[in-house]
Amino acid sequence: MTTTELTLSPAAAQRLHEIGAVEGKPIMLRIAVEGGGCSGFQYQFDLVDAAEPDDLKIERDGAAALVDEMSLVLLKGSEIDFVDELAGAEFKVRNPNAKSSCGCGVSFSI
């Protein structure tokens, strides 16, 4: 199943292609929201090579991210991005639903 309620940025798509090239096979990014972290919820990122039957797929330029339906509720309207900054390179969620987040940007509250 494909959804447009969550988007993948061009930078995130490019990074997934780069990782796949190194691995020698297509790689997808699985995003989930779990309870925990210093703000109430936290993002979980995993690189996988296959989708689960109940995954929702977000695609851009031939790259894909996966999310489960429960997490999508908290991620609706978000963009999955990849940033390469002085502090490090990472996938990041730009979530318009988050009322606050911790300094590291991994946990948030709604």
Secondary structure, 3 states (H helix, E strand, C coil): CECCCCEECHHHHHHHHHHHHHHCCCCEEEEEEEECCCCCEEEEEEEECCCCCCCEEEEECCEEEEECHHHHHHHCCCEEEEEEECCEEEEEEECCCCCEECCCCCEEEC
